[in-house]
Structure formats: structure tokens, C-alpha cells
């Protein structure tokens, strides 16, 4: 198993219920592998990211995880659309 850090930058325009649901899905799927979660919250970016966020505010969440190759592929599959 390798240690990984997953940092998610979520749009500030997303409803809290949607954000909570999305994060819960990740946490439930990988609950045995999560070492630490840092729910950093809303922060303004230092530069314009030209993304859906109108005000350069993004919601930051960081996970520290132990994953093997199979779990890493499953995580990628869950995050890619």
C-alpha cells in the first residue's frame, strides 16, 4: 500500500447537501483507507481559475489515504466522469 493525498476543489456554487453527498460517497467507499480528513472549507484562489465559480471561491477538502493499486484505480473511476 502507498500513501496518497487527495485534494478536492469543489465549486462554491454547489449546494451544501450535494457537496456532503459527494464527499460521503468517497468516505463510505474508502472508509478503511482514510488516515485523515482536512475539511479546509471555502477559500479564495490567488488567481482566476476560469472555472464555473463566479467569485474565485472554492471549497477545499483534503484526504490522506493508504491505497493499493486496485483501490487507486477504483478511486480514479469514481472521480472521473
N, C-alpha and C positions, 0 to 999 in steps of 0.2 A: 504494500500500500504506500502511496505517495501522499504528501500533504499538499493541499491546494487552497488558494484563496479565491473566492468567487465574489466579485463586486458587481452589484446590480445598480444601474442608474435608471430610475423609473421617472416617467413624466409627472410633473406636479399637477397636470390636468386630470390624472386618473383618480377616480373616486377612492376613498379610503377602503370601502368594502371590497372593491376589485383588487386593490393592492394587497390587502390582507388575505384574500382568497388565493391569489397567485403565490404569495410567499408561503402560505400554509401548505400548498401543494408540494412545493420544493421541500419544506421542512418535514412533512409527513413521509415523503418518498425516501429521504436521506437522513431520517432522524437518528439512526445509529451511527452515522458517519460525521455528523456536525460536531466539531470540537467547541466552537464558539460562534456566536452571532453578535455582530455590532450593528444595531439599528441606528444609524447616524442621523437620519431624518432629512429634512429639506435644507439644501444648501444652494447658494447661488454659484454658478460656474464663473470661472475667472475670464472666460471668453465666450463668444457666441458659438453655440454648437450647431446652429442651423438645423434644428430638430423641431419636433412638434411643440415643444414647450415654448410658450409665448414669452415668458419673462426670465428665461435662463435659470429657472429654479428646477432642480432635480432632487428626487428622493433617493438617498444613498443607503444601501444595505450591504453589509459585508459578512460573508460566511467563511470560516476556516474549517476545512474538511479533510478527512482521510478517505481516499478513494482508490480502488483498484481500477484496472483498465476497463473492465466491463461496466463498472459504475460510472466511470468518467464518460463513456460513450452514451450511457443512459441519460446522464445529465445534459450532455450536448443535445441529444434528441429532444429532451423536454424544453430546452431553451430556444432551439431553432424552430422557425416556422416556415 
